[in-house]
Amino acid sequence: MNGIAKLQRVPLREVWRHEAYDFTQWLEENIDVLSDAIDVNLVNVEREKKTESTFSVDLVAEDEAGNIFIIENQLERSNHDHLGKVITYLTAMQAKAAVWIVAEPRPEHVGAINWLNESTSADFYLLKVEALRIAGSPPAPLLTVIVGPSEEGKSVGRSKKELSERHYIRHRWWSELVQHSKATLHRHISPSKSTWIAVASGVRGVTLNYGVTQNQSSAEIYIDRGKGMDLENLSIFDQLFAKKDEIETSFGGPLGWERMEGKKACRIRVPVEGGYRNPEEEWPAIHGQMTDSMNRLFQAVRPHLKRLRLGSSEGDLVEEAEE
């Protein structure tokens, strides 16, 4: 069609021969191009700003609220050295945000900037710079944001941090529980970051589980014979429930009988007040209640596990629990 010109890309070094003397100086004088690209009004631009450690930042600017932005330019493919500079300069200048402008962003650096936005309070931008020409016109700059901060990204980062903290706290919780003097049944298992830990009871698919949430814990006989074994789970539960009075008398109190029909498992549960969000000085007392409940629960159920009628010919037997 007539009247439509062809867009051409111009090699960057034909436009700006030298990164520091040409491109950085041009960007200082045309900071509005960057402001438009990242949608932040940048002012008070300084070139080759020295840090206390004698590092030299390509450009330092401020937004309208006075927050510091450091800008690092690279008229080539992104590399680890410049990524390190971006992080170093941001911390040295106590900046709110870092802008990294490159000719070609590598996928691993795109991922790194995404991670920094999710994991830190600072804002990080990764932009691609190009030079374009239309029908013999002078070259024009194009800055494209490849990665930038977002509230969604910050929210994801907060969620990941909270999950990591929960995993760390739960690992400590289980580490201390298995070391408790009464935790004989679970003494030799590795602590977990999960919400539960388990050991075998001696019958396949019947385990002795400790569970924990933020505010509550439990000791359980957990029945899960595997995929497609729902009827066997219910059969084992019903055989034990038929001995409910005898089991609860031996245990020393009422139990939570959860048949959970339509679910993958059944359980007999002893709830314990308090979880991993309780103050750590309260943990030993909670662990004492959990381990005492587990020991009494297993001793109450154990004789009846030995006499279970199973749907297979495995002949499962309860192994003697460690004293």
Buried (B, 14 or more C-beta within 10 A) or exposed (E): EEEEEEEEEBEBBEBBEEBBEBBBBBBBEEBEBBBEBBEBBBEEBEBEBEBEEEEEBBBBBBBEEEEBBBBBBBBEEBEEEBBEBBBBBBBBBEBBBBBBBBBBBBEEBBEBBBBBBBBBEBBBBBBBBBBBBEEEEEBEBBBEEBBBBEEEBBEBBEEEEEEEEBEEBBBBBBEBBBEBEBBBBBEEBEBBBEBBBBBEBBBBBBBBBBBBEEEBBBBBBBBBBEEEBBEBBBBBBEBBBEBEEEBBEBBEEEBEBBBBEEEEBBBBBBBBEBBBEBEEEEBEEBBBBBBBBBBBBBEBBBEBBEEBEBEEEEEBEBEEBEE
